[in-house]
Structure formats: structure tokens, C-alpha cells
């Protein structure tokens, strides 16, 4: 298993894995028009992220197949005087779950953050994704706040 940062040639495989997450969320929470729009513009956003210094896409490959992805955003926190990490799109392919892929990916992100003096990592998760919640707690996550969404 290999963990590395994304490059432009990874775009199709990353979008395919994110679609897998979108399908799972739609099954559990119901279809969202937001998901359809995301599928249209995801490739453009992928390209944008590759050029940003404050956003990283971590990938997990196993036998030359993409089995995990997580996007780490580095956000300045003026009140505390440091940067924090925010994880979005943490996905492990259904076929690779239960094999330690997600934990290794999380460990790599934590190592990156420690090495770069990022003291806190946050992420949000859909309220119905209880398997994901157990995984985050197993990996040291604590339920600490309520997240609100504003659709515009």
C-alpha cells in the first residue's frame, strides 16, 4: 500500500472514487441536487486544488488501484494564531474497507499536520453515516461541535 499526494493524471480515478461516496450518501440520505452539480464541476475543482498551496489531496494506492482519498484544507485561525486542518472527502473504496486503509491514510495526514505545526484537524460527516463516525472515533476523533449548513 502506498500513500502519496495527487497529481493531474489522477483526476479520473479520484472523481470515480468520490462518485462512489456520493452514491453511498444518496442511498442513506436521499438524492441531493447538490450532488449532481458537484459531479459536473468536480474536475475543474480538482485542477484548482492541485495549484493551491493550502489544499492537499492524499491518495492511497493498493496494487496500482486507487482505494482511498482525502482532501486536507489548511485554514488560518486568527483567534488562536495558528492553522488548522480540515478534512473533506475522506473516502475508502467499499472493496478496501476493514483492511486498515483508512487508518493508514489518517495516520499519514496526522503526520503531515504534526510535521507542519498544524495543531488541530476537523472534519464534518453526515449525521446518518454512523459507520464513518465509529471509524473517526476509533482514530482519535471526538464529537466536539455541531455543524450547520446553509444552501444558497
Long-range contacts (C-beta under 8 A, 24 or more apart in sequence): 1-60, 1-61, 1-62, 1-101, 1-104, 2-60, 2-61, 2-62, 3-58, 3-59, 3-60, 3-61, 3-68, 3-104, 3-105, 3-108, 4-58, 4-59, 4-61, 5-56, 5-57, 5-58, 5-59, 6-46, 6-49, 6-50, 6-57, 6-58, 6-59, 6-69, 7-50, 8-47, 8-50, 10-57, 10-59, 10-66, 11-43, 11-46, 11-47, 13-66, 14-46, 14-57, 14-59, 14-66, 14-69, 15-39, 15-42, 15-43, 15-46, 16-66, 17-66, 17-67, 17-68, 17-69, 17-91, 17-93, 18-42, 18-69, 18-89, 18-91, 20-91, 20-93, 20-94, 21-89, 21-91, 24-94, 25-126, 25-129, 28-126, 28-128, 28-129, 29-126, 29-128, 34-151, 56-112, 58-105, 58-108, 58-109, 58-112, 60-92, 60-96, 60-101, 60-104, 60-105, 62-96, 62-101, 66-93, 67-92, 67-93, 67-95, 67-96, 67-101, 68-92, 68-93, 68-96, 68-101, 68-102, 68-105, 70-105, 70-106, 70-109, 72-109, 72-112, 72-113, 72-121, 74-116, 74-118, 82-117, 82-118, 82-119, 83-116, 83-117, 83-118, 84-118, 84-119, 84-120, 84-121, 84-122, 85-109, 85-113, 85-118, 85-120, 85-121, 85-122, 86-121, 86-122, 86-123, 87-121, 87-122, 87-123, 88-123, 90-123, 90-132, 102-135, 102-139, 103-138, 103-139, 106-139
